Structures are given as C-alpha cells and as structure tokens.
Amino acid sequence: MVVIRLSRGGAKARPFYNIVVADKRVRRDGRFIERIGFYNPGAVEGEEGLRIAHDRLAYWKSVGAQTSPTVDRLAKQAPAPAAA
C-alpha cells in the first residue's frame, strides 16, 4: 500500500518535514517514491512554512494512496494553487 506522510528532517529541536509518497512498509525517514511538499513548523514571519503540490496529492489519492491524518490537516490549511 502507498501512503502520503511526513518524513522528518532538520536538526535536534528544529524539525523540518517533507511530505512524501512512500510504501507503507518503508520506515518513516527511509526511501520514498515522490516528494510533494514540505512543512516547516518553525518558520519565522515572511518565510514559507507550508507548500503542497495539490495536483500531485490529488493524483496519488486517485490511484489509491492513503493520507496520514496530519497530511490531511495540513492539506486543508495549505493555500490553494492560483488559477492560471
């Protein structure tokens, strides 16, 4: 099964998360299929704290990928892409 979840990076006490598509059997920070965004909870004013490629998220969900509860919450609060 394919899941969309957070993968932790950054230094001790300064987390940075990549939003990745990965096989469920692979460990949290291990191999992934595609990186579709990031979340920086420690972003300061004027710095981008969250970015998600909504088109890729929709694609992976359409082919059966499951999202973690945290990714669901972040996707709802992420700014929608601008209409071209």
PDB file of N, CA, C and O in Angstrom:
ATOM      1  N   MET A   1       0.837  -1.177   0.000  1.00  0.00           N
ATOM      2  CA  MET A   1       0.000   0.000   0.000  1.00  0.00           C
ATOM      3  C   MET A   1       0.884   1.242   0.000  1.00  0.00           C
ATOM      4  O   MET A   1       1.950   1.263   0.615  1.00  0.00           O
ATOM      5  N   VAL A   2       0.428   2.260  -0.691  1.00  0.00           N
ATOM      6  CA  VAL A   2       1.157   3.528  -0.774  1.00  0.00           C
ATOM      7  C   VAL A   2       0.511   4.522   0.176  1.00  0.00           C
ATOM      8  O   VAL A   2      -0.714   4.636   0.228  1.00  0.00           O
ATOM      9  N   VAL A   3       1.342   5.246   0.931  1.00  0.00           N
ATOM     10  CA  VAL A   3       0.851   6.239   1.876  1.00  0.00           C
ATOM     11  C   VAL A   3       1.513   7.589   1.621  1.00  0.00           C
ATOM     12  O   VAL A   3       2.624   7.666   1.097  1.00  0.00           O
ATOM     13  N   ILE A   4       0.814   8.639   2.000  1.00  0.00           N
ATOM     14  CA  ILE A   4       1.345  10.002   1.927  1.00  0.00           C
ATOM     15  C   ILE A   4       1.513  10.449   3.371  1.00  0.00           C
ATOM     16  O   ILE A   4       0.537  10.553   4.114  1.00  0.00           O
ATOM     17  N   ARG A   5       2.760  10.714   3.766  1.00  0.00           N
ATOM     18  CA  ARG A   5       3.044  11.022   5.163  1.00  0.00           C
ATOM     19  C   ARG A   5       4.196  12.002   5.277  1.00  0.00           C
ATOM     20  O   ARG A   5       4.792  12.411   4.280  1.00  0.00           O
ATOM     21  N   LEU A   6       4.499  12.375   6.527  1.00  0.00           N
ATOM     22  CA  LEU A   6       5.600  13.287   6.794  1.00  0.00           C
ATOM     23  C   LEU A   6       6.878  12.497   7.037  1.00  0.00           C
ATOM     24  O   LEU A   6       6.861  11.426   7.644  1.00  0.00           O
ATOM     25  N   SER A   7       7.981  13.043   6.553  1.00  0.00           N
ATOM     26  CA  SER A   7       9.303  12.480   6.778  1.00  0.00           C
ATOM     27  C   SER A   7      10.128  13.560   7.479  1.00  0.00           C
ATOM     28  O   SER A   7      10.281  14.658   6.945  1.00  0.00           O
ATOM     29  N   ARG A   8      10.655  13.266   8.651  1.00  0.00           N
ATOM     30  CA  ARG A   8      11.316  14.285   9.457  1.00  0.00           C
ATOM     31  C   ARG A   8      12.751  14.524   9.027  1.00  0.00           C
ATOM     32  O   ARG A   8      13.489  13.602   8.678  1.00  0.00           O
ATOM     33  N   GLY A   9      13.112  15.782   9.065  1.00  0.00           N
ATOM     34  CA  GLY A   9      14.478  16.199   8.800  1.00  0.00           C
ATOM     35  C   GLY A   9      14.814  17.318   9.770  1.00  0.00           C
ATOM     36  O   GLY A   9      14.098  17.528  10.750  1.00  0.00           O
ATOM     37  N   GLY A  10      15.889  18.033   9.509  1.00  0.00           N
ATOM     38  CA  GLY A  10      16.255  19.147  10.372  1.00  0.00           C
ATOM     39  C   GLY A  10      17.121  18.713  11.534  1.00  0.00           C
ATOM     40  O   GLY A  10      17.433  17.533  11.695  1.00  0.00           O
ATOM     41  N   ALA A  11      17.504  19.688  12.340  1.00  0.00           N
ATOM     42  CA  ALA A  11      18.379  19.441  13.488  1.00  0.00           C
ATOM     43  C   ALA A  11      17.566  19.102  14.734  1.00  0.00           C
ATOM     44  O   ALA A  11      16.337  19.177  14.733  1.00  0.00           O
ATOM     45  N   LYS A  12      18.266  18.736  15.776  1.00  0.00           N
ATOM     46  CA  LYS A  12      17.604  18.448  17.041  1.00  0.00           C
ATOM     47  C   LYS A  12      16.872  19.708  17.517  1.00  0.00           C
ATOM     48  O   LYS A  12      17.448  20.795  17.527  1.00  0.00           O
ATOM     49  N   ALA A  13      15.629  19.561  17.904  1.00  0.00           N
ATOM     50  CA  ALA A  13      14.769  20.649  18.389  1.00  0.00           C
ATOM     51  C   ALA A  13      14.425  21.678  17.307  1.00  0.00           C
ATOM     52  O   ALA A  13      13.861  22.726  17.621  1.00  0.00           O
ATOM     53  N   ARG A  14      14.751  21.400  16.046  1.00  0.00           N
ATOM     54  CA  ARG A  14      14.385  22.288  14.931  1.00  0.00           C
ATOM     55  C   ARG A  14      13.860  21.428  13.790  1.00  0.00           C
ATOM     56  O   ARG A  14      14.553  21.244  12.789  1.00  0.00           O
ATOM     57  N   PRO A  15      12.646  20.900  13.923  1.00  0.00           N
ATOM     58  CA  PRO A  15      12.138  19.955  12.929  1.00  0.00           C
ATOM     59  C   PRO A  15      11.798  20.606  11.594  1.00  0.00           C
ATOM     60  O   PRO A  15      11.434  21.780  11.526  1.00  0.00           O
ATOM     61  N   PHE A  16      11.925  19.820  10.550  1.00  0.00           N
ATOM     62  CA  PHE A  16      11.519  20.185   9.199  1.00  0.00           C
ATOM     63  C   PHE A  16      10.978  18.905   8.584  1.00  0.00           C
ATOM     64  O   PHE A  16      11.619  17.858   8.667  1.00  0.00           O
ATOM     65  N   TYR A  17       9.814  18.978   7.974  1.00  0.00           N
ATOM     66  CA  TYR A  17       9.173  17.775   7.458  1.00  0.00           C
ATOM     67  C   TYR A  17       8.976  17.867   5.949  1.00  0.00           C
ATOM     68  O   TYR A  17       8.525  18.888   5.429  1.00  0.00           O
ATOM     69  N   ASN A  18       9.318  16.791   5.259  1.00  0.00           N
ATOM     70  CA  ASN A  18       8.974  16.660   3.849  1.00  0.00           C
ATOM     71  C   ASN A  18       7.687  15.862   3.765  1.00  0.00           C
ATOM     72  O   ASN A  18       7.504  14.901   4.512  1.00  0.00           O
ATOM     73  N   ILE A  19       6.798  16.244   2.869  1.00  0.00           N
ATOM     74  CA  ILE A  19       5.582  15.473   2.632  1.00  0.00           C
ATOM     75  C   ILE A  19       5.902  14.550   1.471  1.00  0.00           C
ATOM     76  O   ILE A  19       6.146  15.001   0.352  1.00  0.00           O
ATOM     77  N   VAL A  20       5.899  13.247   1.747  1.00  0.00           N
ATOM     78  CA  VAL A  20       6.363  12.268   0.767  1.00  0.00           C
ATOM     79  C   VAL A  20       5.319  11.192   0.502  1.00  0.00           C
ATOM     80  O   VAL A  20       4.455  10.916   1.334  1.00  0.00           O
ATOM     81  N   VAL A  21       5.424  10.598  -0.671  1.00  0.00           N
ATOM     82  CA  VAL A  21       4.644   9.424  -1.049  1.00  0.00           C
ATOM     83  C   VAL A  21       5.595   8.247  -0.907  1.00  0.00           C
ATOM     84  O   VAL A  21       6.665   8.230  -1.516  1.00  0.00           O
ATOM     85  N   ALA A  22       5.209   7.264  -0.106  1.00  0.00           N
ATOM     86  CA  ALA A  22       6.108   6.137   0.168  1.00  0.00           C
ATOM     87  C   ALA A  22       5.315   4.852   0.337  1.00  0.00           C
ATOM     88  O   ALA A  22       4.105   4.873   0.559  1.00  0.00           O
ATOM     89  N   ASP A  23       6.015   3.743   0.230  1.00  0.00           N
ATOM     90  CA  ASP A  23       5.416   2.451   0.524  1.00  0.00           C
ATOM     91  C   ASP A  23       5.228   2.367   2.041  1.00  0.00           C
ATOM     92  O   ASP A  23       6.087   2.814   2.802  1.00  0.00           O
ATOM     93  N   LYS A  24       4.131   1.809   2.466  1.00  0.00           N
ATOM     94  CA  LYS A  24       3.810   1.737   3.889  1.00  0.00           C
ATOM     95  C   LYS A  24       4.849   0.950   4.686  1.00  0.00           C
ATOM     96  O   LYS A  24       5.055   1.223   5.868  1.00  0.00           O
ATOM     97  N   ARG A  25       5.506  -0.027   4.050  1.00  0.00           N
ATOM     98  CA  ARG A  25       6.462  -0.888   4.753  1.00  0.00           C
ATOM     99  C   ARG A  25       7.811  -0.230   5.002  1.00  0.00           C
ATOM    100  O   ARG A  25       8.604  -0.728   5.801  1.00  0.00           O
ATOM    101  N   VAL A  26       8.078   0.880   4.330  1.00  0.00           N
ATOM    102  CA  VAL A  26       9.361   1.561   4.474  1.00  0.00           C
ATOM    103  C   VAL A  26       9.323   2.451   5.709  1.00  0.00           C
ATOM    104  O   VAL A  26       8.292   3.051   6.012  1.00  0.00           O
ATOM    105  N   ARG A  27      10.453   2.540   6.432  1.00  0.00           N
ATOM    106  CA  ARG A  27      10.489   3.339   7.655  1.00  0.00           C
ATOM    107  C   ARG A  27      10.206   4.820   7.368  1.00  0.00           C
ATOM    108  O   ARG A  27      10.286   5.266   6.223  1.00  0.00           O
ATOM    109  N   ARG A  28       9.882   5.559   8.402  1.00  0.00           N
ATOM    110  CA  ARG A  28       9.424   6.945   8.291  1.00  0.00           C
ATOM    111  C   ARG A  28      10.365   7.834   7.461  1.00  0.00           C
ATOM    112  O   ARG A  28       9.902   8.562   6.583  1.00  0.00           O
ATOM    113  N   ASP A  29      11.641   7.785   7.723  1.00  0.00           N
ATOM    114  CA  ASP A  29      12.592   8.651   7.032  1.00  0.00           C
ATOM    115  C   ASP A  29      13.355   7.919   5.941  1.00  0.00           C
ATOM    116  O   ASP A  29      14.399   8.390   5.490  1.00  0.00           O
ATOM    117  N   GLY A  30      12.847   6.780   5.516  1.00  0.00           N
ATOM    118  CA  GLY A  30      13.542   5.966   4.521  1.00  0.00           C
ATOM    119  C   GLY A  30      13.203   6.347   3.094  1.00  0.00           C
ATOM    120  O   GLY A  30      12.837   7.485   2.801  1.00  0.00           O
ATOM    121  N   ARG A  31      13.334   5.364   2.212  1.00  0.00           N
ATOM    122  CA  ARG A  31      13.121   5.562   0.779  1.00  0.00           C
ATOM    123  C   ARG A  31      11.689   6.015   0.502  1.00  0.00           C
ATOM    124  O   ARG A  31      10.749   5.558   1.153  1.00  0.00           O
ATOM    125  N   PHE A  32      11.533   6.906  -0.457  1.00  0.00           N
ATOM    126  CA  PHE A  32      10.209   7.366  -0.832  1.00  0.00           C
ATOM    127  C   PHE A  32      10.079   7.394  -2.344  1.00  0.00           C
ATOM    128  O   PHE A  32      11.076   7.345  -3.065  1.00  0.00           O
ATOM    129  N   ILE A  33       8.839   7.473  -2.819  1.00  0.00           N
ATOM    130  CA  ILE A  33       8.561   7.477  -4.253  1.00  0.00           C
ATOM    131  C   ILE A  33       8.650   8.892  -4.824  1.00  0.00           C
ATOM    132  O   ILE A  33       9.275   9.118  -5.860  1.00  0.00           O
ATOM    133  N   GLU A  34       8.012   9.843  -4.128  1.00  0.00           N
ATOM    134  CA  GLU A  34       7.982  11.226  -4.619  1.00  0.00           C
ATOM    135  C   GLU A  34       7.819  12.181  -3.444  1.00  0.00           C
ATOM    136  O   GLU A  34       7.104  11.888  -2.486  1.00  0.00           O
ATOM    137  N   ARG A  35       8.485  13.317  -3.528  1.00  0.00           N
ATOM    138  CA  ARG A  35       8.334  14.385  -2.533  1.00  0.00           C
ATOM    139  C   ARG A  35       7.330  15.381  -3.103  1.00  0.00           C
ATOM    140  O   ARG A  35       7.553  15.929  -4.183  1.00  0.00           O
ATOM    141  N   ILE A  36       6.230  15.623  -2.398  1.00  0.00           N
ATOM    142  CA  ILE A  36       5.195  16.507  -2.952  1.00  0.00           C
ATOM    143  C   ILE A  36       5.046  17.805  -2.173  1.00  0.00           C
ATOM    144  O   ILE A  36       4.166  18.608  -2.485  1.00  0.00           O
ATOM    145  N   GLY A  37       5.873  18.027  -1.183  1.00  0.00           N
ATOM    146  CA  GLY A  37       5.796  19.288  -0.451  1.00  0.00           C
ATOM    147  C   GLY A  37       6.646  19.266   0.800  1.00  0.00           C
ATOM    148  O   GLY A  37       7.426  18.341   1.029  1.00  0.00           O
ATOM    149  N   PHE A  38       6.478  20.318   1.616  1.00  0.00           N
ATOM    150  CA  PHE A  38       7.202  20.406   2.879  1.00  0.00           C
ATOM    151  C   PHE A  38       6.377  21.169   3.896  1.00  0.00           C
ATOM    152  O   PHE A  38       5.448  21.899   3.550  1.00  0.00           O
ATOM    153  N   TYR A  39       6.739  20.983   5.171  1.00  0.00           N
ATOM    154  CA  TYR A  39       6.117  21.682   6.284  1.00  0.00           C
ATOM    155  C   TYR A  39       7.221  22.078   7.243  1.00  0.00           C
ATOM    156  O   TYR A  39       7.991  21.233   7.700  1.00  0.00           O
ATOM    157  N   ASN A  40       7.298  23.365   7.548  1.00  0.00           N
ATOM    158  CA  ASN A  40       8.301  23.881   8.469  1.00  0.00           C
ATOM    159  C   ASN A  40       7.572  24.536   9.637  1.00  0.00           C
ATOM    160  O   ASN A  40       7.188  25.702   9.538  1.00  0.00           O
ATOM    161  N   PRO A  41       7.371  23.812  10.747  1.00  0.00           N
ATOM    162  CA  PRO A  41       6.620  24.383  11.863  1.00  0.00           C
ATOM    163  C   PRO A  41       7.337  25.549  12.542  1.00  0.00           C
ATOM    164  O   PRO A  41       6.700  26.330  13.249  1.00  0.00           O
ATOM    165  N   GLY A  42       8.625  25.679  12.347  1.00  0.00           N
ATOM    166  CA  GLY A  42       9.381  26.761  12.969  1.00  0.00           C
ATOM    167  C   GLY A  42       9.634  27.941  12.050  1.00  0.00           C
ATOM    168  O   GLY A  42      10.543  28.733  12.297  1.00  0.00           O
ATOM    169  N   ALA A  43       8.850  28.069  11.004  1.00  0.00           N
ATOM    170  CA  ALA A  43       9.053  29.155  10.045  1.00  0.00           C
ATOM    171  C   ALA A  43       8.782  30.501  10.713  1.00  0.00           C
ATOM    172  O   ALA A  43       7.791  30.666  11.426  1.00  0.00           O
ATOM    173  N   VAL A  44       9.669  31.450  10.474  1.00  0.00           N
ATOM    174  CA  VAL A  44       9.501  32.793  11.029  1.00  0.00           C
ATOM    175  C   VAL A  44       8.669  33.638  10.068  1.00  0.00           C
ATOM    176  O   VAL A  44       8.403  33.231   8.937  1.00  0.00           O
ATOM    177  N   GLU A  45       8.268  34.799  10.524  1.00  0.00           N
ATOM    178  CA  GLU A  45       7.454  35.703   9.714  1.00  0.00           C
ATOM    179  C   GLU A  45       8.139  36.007   8.379  1.00  0.00           C
ATOM    180  O   GLU A  45       9.326  36.328   8.338  1.00  0.00           O
ATOM    181  N   GLY A  46       7.382  35.903   7.303  1.00  0.00           N
ATOM    182  CA  GLY A  46       7.911  36.168   5.977  1.00  0.00           C
ATOM    183  C   GLY A  46       8.544  34.959   5.305  1.00  0.00           C
ATOM    184  O   GLY A  46       8.960  35.042   4.150  1.00  0.00           O
ATOM    185  N   GLU A  47       8.621  33.850   6.003  1.00  0.00           N
ATOM    186  CA  GLU A  47       9.201  32.628   5.460  1.00  0.00           C
ATOM    187  C   GLU A  47       8.067  31.645   5.160  1.00  0.00           C
ATOM    188  O   GLU A  47       7.108  31.547   5.926  1.00  0.00           O
ATOM    189  N   GLU A  48       8.177  30.930   4.062  1.00  0.00           N
ATOM    190  CA  GLU A  48       7.135  29.969   3.698  1.00  0.00           C
ATOM    191  C   GLU A  48       7.213  28.763   4.631  1.00  0.00           C
ATOM    192  O   GLU A  48       8.261  28.130   4.755  1.00  0.00           O
ATOM    193  N   GLY A  49       6.098  28.454   5.282  1.00  0.00           N
ATOM    194  CA  GLY A  49       6.086  27.361   6.239  1.00  0.00           C
ATOM    195  C   GLY A  49       5.465  26.083   5.721  1.00  0.00           C
ATOM    196  O   GLY A  49       5.675  25.014   6.293  1.00  0.00           O
ATOM    197  N   LEU A  50       4.693  26.181   4.631  1.00  0.00           N
ATOM    198  CA  LEU A  50       3.987  25.012   4.131  1.00  0.00           C
ATOM    199  C   LEU A  50       3.783  25.141   2.633  1.00  0.00           C
ATOM    200  O   LEU A  50       3.342  26.179   2.139  1.00  0.00           O
ATOM    201  N   ARG A  51       4.109  24.073   1.916  1.00  0.00           N
ATOM    202  CA  ARG A  51       3.848  24.024   0.469  1.00  0.00           C
ATOM    203  C   ARG A  51       3.488  22.590   0.108  1.00  0.00           C
ATOM    204  O   ARG A  51       4.184  21.643   0.473  1.00  0.00           O
ATOM    205  N   ILE A  52       2.382  22.455  -0.620  1.00  0.00           N
ATOM    206  CA  ILE A  52       1.944  21.142  -1.091  1.00  0.00           C
ATOM    207  C   ILE A  52       1.577  21.259  -2.560  1.00  0.00           C
ATOM    208  O   ILE A  52       0.880  22.193  -2.955  1.00  0.00           O
ATOM    209  N   ALA A  53       2.040  20.320  -3.368  1.00  0.00           N
ATOM    210  CA  ALA A  53       1.641  20.253  -4.780  1.00  0.00           C
ATOM    211  C   ALA A  53       0.280  19.562  -4.815  1.00  0.00           C
ATOM    212  O   ALA A  53       0.198  18.334  -4.840  1.00  0.00           O
ATOM    213  N   HIS A  54      -0.789  20.364  -4.818  1.00  0.00           N
ATOM    214  CA  HIS A  54      -2.144  19.820  -4.745  1.00  0.00           C
ATOM    215  C   HIS A  54      -2.476  18.907  -5.923  1.00  0.00           C
ATOM    216  O   HIS A  54      -3.229  17.946  -5.767  1.00  0.00           O
ATOM    217  N   ASP A  55      -1.920  19.198  -7.099  1.00  0.00           N
ATOM    218  CA  ASP A  55      -2.192  18.335  -8.257  1.00  0.00           C
ATOM    219  C   ASP A  55      -1.609  16.936  -8.046  1.00  0.00           C
ATOM    220  O   ASP A  55      -2.251  15.943  -8.386  1.00  0.00           O
ATOM    221  N   ARG A  56      -0.407  16.851  -7.492  1.00  0.00           N
ATOM    222  CA  ARG A  56       0.209  15.546  -7.229  1.00  0.00           C
ATOM    223  C   ARG A  56      -0.494  14.827  -6.080  1.00  0.00           C
ATOM    224  O   ARG A  56      -0.627  13.603  -6.105  1.00  0.00           O
ATOM    225  N   LEU A  57      -0.943  15.576  -5.075  1.00  0.00           N
ATOM    226  CA  LEU A  57      -1.695  14.978  -3.974  1.00  0.00           C
ATOM    227  C   LEU A  57      -2.988  14.363  -4.504  1.00  0.00           C
ATOM    228  O   LEU A  57      -3.346  13.248  -4.126  1.00  0.00           O
ATOM    229  N   ALA A  58      -3.679  15.078  -5.366  1.00  0.00           N
ATOM    230  CA  ALA A  58      -4.927  14.570  -5.952  1.00  0.00           C
ATOM    231  C   ALA A  58      -4.654  13.331  -6.809  1.00  0.00           C
ATOM    232  O   ALA A  58      -5.424  12.371  -6.787  1.00  0.00           O
ATOM    233  N   TYR A  59      -3.550  13.361  -7.562  1.00  0.00           N
ATOM    234  CA  TYR A  59      -3.213  12.209  -8.396  1.00  0.00           C
ATOM    235  C   TYR A  59      -2.995  10.965  -7.543  1.00  0.00           C
ATOM    236  O   TYR A  59      -3.578   9.915  -7.816  1.00  0.00           O
ATOM    237  N   TRP A  60      -2.160  11.074  -6.514  1.00  0.00           N
ATOM    238  CA  TRP A  60      -1.841   9.907  -5.697  1.00  0.00           C
ATOM    239  C   TRP A  60      -3.066   9.397  -4.960  1.00  0.00           C
ATOM    240  O   TRP A  60      -3.224   8.187  -4.798  1.00  0.00           O
ATOM    241  N   LYS A  61      -3.940  10.294  -4.510  1.00  0.00           N
ATOM    242  CA  LYS A  61      -5.174   9.851  -3.863  1.00  0.00           C
ATOM    243  C   LYS A  61      -6.078   9.127  -4.865  1.00  0.00           C
ATOM    244  O   LYS A  61      -6.777   8.180  -4.504  1.00  0.00           O
ATOM    245  N   SER A  62      -6.060   9.576  -6.129  1.00  0.00           N
ATOM    246  CA  SER A  62      -6.913   8.952  -7.143  1.00  0.00           C
ATOM    247  C   SER A  62      -6.462   7.537  -7.493  1.00  0.00           C
ATOM    248  O   SER A  62      -7.272   6.724  -7.939  1.00  0.00           O
ATOM    249  N   VAL A  63      -5.190   7.236  -7.299  1.00  0.00           N
ATOM    250  CA  VAL A  63      -4.704   5.885  -7.594  1.00  0.00           C
ATOM    251  C   VAL A  63      -4.647   5.015  -6.336  1.00  0.00           C
ATOM    252  O   VAL A  63      -4.085   3.920  -6.365  1.00  0.00           O
ATOM    253  N   GLY A  64      -5.227   5.498  -5.230  1.00  0.00           N
ATOM    254  CA  GLY A  64      -5.391   4.653  -4.054  1.00  0.00           C
ATOM    255  C   GLY A  64      -4.473   4.913  -2.879  1.00  0.00           C
ATOM    256  O   GLY A  64      -4.493   4.149  -1.914  1.00  0.00           O
ATOM    257  N   ALA A  65      -3.669   5.962  -2.922  1.00  0.00           N
ATOM    258  CA  ALA A  65      -2.785   6.245  -1.792  1.00  0.00           C
ATOM    259  C   ALA A  65      -3.598   6.756  -0.604  1.00  0.00           C
ATOM    260  O   ALA A  65      -4.560   7.505  -0.774  1.00  0.00           O
ATOM    261  N   GLN A  66      -3.199   6.339   0.602  1.00  0.00           N
ATOM    262  CA  GLN A  66      -3.847   6.780   1.826  1.00  0.00           C
ATOM    263  C   GLN A  66      -3.033   7.922   2.426  1.00  0.00           C
ATOM    264  O   GLN A  66      -1.803   7.876   2.416  1.00  0.00           O
ATOM    265  N   THR A  67      -3.709   8.949   2.948  1.00  0.00           N
ATOM    266  CA  THR A  67      -3.000  10.054   3.591  1.00  0.00           C
ATOM    267  C   THR A  67      -3.051   9.889   5.101  1.00  0.00           C
ATOM    268  O   THR A  67      -4.012   9.352   5.652  1.00  0.00           O
ATOM    269  N   SER A  68      -2.005  10.356   5.754  1.00  0.00           N
ATOM    270  CA  SER A  68      -1.997  10.332   7.215  1.00  0.00           C
ATOM    271  C   SER A  68      -2.917  11.446   7.715  1.00  0.00           C
ATOM    272  O   SER A  68      -3.178  12.400   6.982  1.00  0.00           O
ATOM    273  N   PRO A  69      -3.411  11.343   8.945  1.00  0.00           N
ATOM    274  CA  PRO A  69      -4.273  12.407   9.479  1.00  0.00           C
ATOM    275  C   PRO A  69      -3.597  13.776   9.480  1.00  0.00           C
ATOM    276  O   PRO A  69      -4.253  14.788   9.235  1.00  0.00           O
ATOM    277  N   THR A  70      -2.305  13.815   9.750  1.00  0.00           N
ATOM    278  CA  THR A  70      -1.584  15.085   9.768  1.00  0.00           C
ATOM    279  C   THR A  70      -1.502  15.697   8.374  1.00  0.00           C
ATOM    280  O   THR A  70      -1.667  16.907   8.218  1.00  0.00           O
ATOM    281  N   VAL A  71      -1.252  14.881   7.372  1.00  0.00           N
ATOM    282  CA  VAL A  71      -1.201  15.391   5.997  1.00  0.00           C
ATOM    283  C   VAL A  71      -2.577  15.890   5.576  1.00  0.00           C
ATOM    284  O   VAL A  71      -2.672  16.903   4.883  1.00  0.00           O
ATOM    285  N   ASP A  72      -3.647  15.205   5.975  1.00  0.00           N
ATOM    286  CA  ASP A  72      -5.000  15.685   5.693  1.00  0.00           C
ATOM    287  C   ASP A  72      -5.214  17.077   6.275  1.00  0.00           C
ATOM    288  O   ASP A  72      -5.722  17.970   5.597  1.00  0.00           O
ATOM    289  N   ARG A  73      -4.827  17.253   7.522  1.00  0.00           N
ATOM    290  CA  ARG A  73      -4.992  18.546   8.200  1.00  0.00           C
ATOM    291  C   ARG A  73      -4.175  19.636   7.512  1.00  0.00           C
ATOM    292  O   ARG A  73      -4.670  20.743   7.299  1.00  0.00           O
ATOM    293  N   LEU A  74      -2.933  19.329   7.166  1.00  0.00           N
ATOM    294  CA  LEU A  74      -2.076  20.320   6.500  1.00  0.00           C
ATOM    295  C   LEU A  74      -2.593  20.673   5.108  1.00  0.00           C
ATOM    296  O   LEU A  74      -2.512  21.829   4.691  1.00  0.00           O
ATOM    297  N   ALA A  75      -3.125  19.683   4.387  1.00  0.00           N
ATOM    298  CA  ALA A  75      -3.639  19.953   3.035  1.00  0.00           C
ATOM    299  C   ALA A  75      -4.820  20.911   3.080  1.00  0.00           C
ATOM    300  O   ALA A  75      -5.003  21.716   2.167  1.00  0.00           O
ATOM    301  N   LYS A  76      -5.616  20.828   4.130  1.00  0.00           N
ATOM    302  CA  LYS A  76      -6.756  21.741   4.253  1.00  0.00           C
ATOM    303  C   LYS A  76      -6.318  23.163   4.562  1.00  0.00           C
ATOM    304  O   LYS A  76      -6.968  24.114   4.127  1.00  0.00           O
ATOM    305  N   GLN A  77      -5.221  23.328   5.309  1.00  0.00           N
ATOM    306  CA  GLN A  77      -4.779  24.670   5.654  1.00  0.00           C
ATOM    307  C   GLN A  77      -3.768  25.259   4.666  1.00  0.00           C
ATOM    308  O   GLN A  77      -3.424  26.437   4.761  1.00  0.00           O
ATOM    309  N   ALA A  78      -3.294  24.447   3.725  1.00  0.00           N
ATOM    310  CA  ALA A  78      -2.350  24.952   2.712  1.00  0.00           C
ATOM    311  C   ALA A  78      -3.092  25.847   1.727  1.00  0.00           C
ATOM    312  O   ALA A  78      -4.241  25.572   1.382  1.00  0.00           O
ATOM    313  N   PRO A  79      -2.446  26.911   1.274  1.00  0.00           N
ATOM    314  CA  PRO A  79      -3.099  27.779   0.300  1.00  0.00           C
ATOM    315  C   PRO A  79      -3.369  27.032  -0.998  1.00  0.00           C
ATOM    316  O   PRO A  79      -2.522  26.284  -1.485  1.00  0.00           O
ATOM    317  N   ALA A  80      -4.548  27.241  -1.546  1.00  0.00           N
ATOM    318  CA  ALA A  80      -4.924  26.597  -2.813  1.00  0.00           C
ATOM    319  C   ALA A  80      -4.094  27.184  -3.947  1.00  0.00           C
ATOM    320  O   ALA A  80      -3.737  28.362  -3.909  1.00  0.00           O
ATOM    321  N   PRO A  81      -3.783  26.371  -4.956  1.00  0.00           N
ATOM    322  CA  PRO A  81      -2.990  26.893  -6.071  1.00  0.00           C
ATOM    323  C   PRO A  81      -3.752  27.974  -6.833  1.00  0.00           C
ATOM    324  O   PRO A  81      -4.977  27.921  -6.946  1.00  0.00           O
ATOM    325  N   ALA A  82      -3.027  28.934  -7.342  1.00  0.00           N
ATOM    326  CA  ALA A  82      -3.627  30.029  -8.114  1.00  0.00           C
ATOM    327  C   ALA A  82      -4.121  29.511  -9.449  1.00  0.00           C
ATOM    328  O   ALA A  82      -3.444  28.724 -10.111  1.00  0.00           O
ATOM    329  N   ALA A  83      -5.293  29.950  -9.838  1.00  0.00           N
ATOM    330  CA  ALA A  83      -5.844  29.538 -11.139  1.00  0.00           C
ATOM    331  C   ALA A  83      -5.068  30.232 -12.252  1.00  0.00           C
ATOM    332  O   ALA A  83      -4.842  31.441 -12.205  1.00  0.00           O
ATOM    333  N   ALA A  84      -4.667  29.458 -13.248  1.00  0.00           N
ATOM    334  CA  ALA A  84      -3.855  30.028 -14.337  1.00  0.00           C
ATOM    335  C   ALA A  84      -4.703  30.480 -15.482  1.00  0.00           C
ATOM    336  O   ALA A  84      -4.180  30.982 -16.477  1.00  0.00           O
TER     337      ALA A  84
END
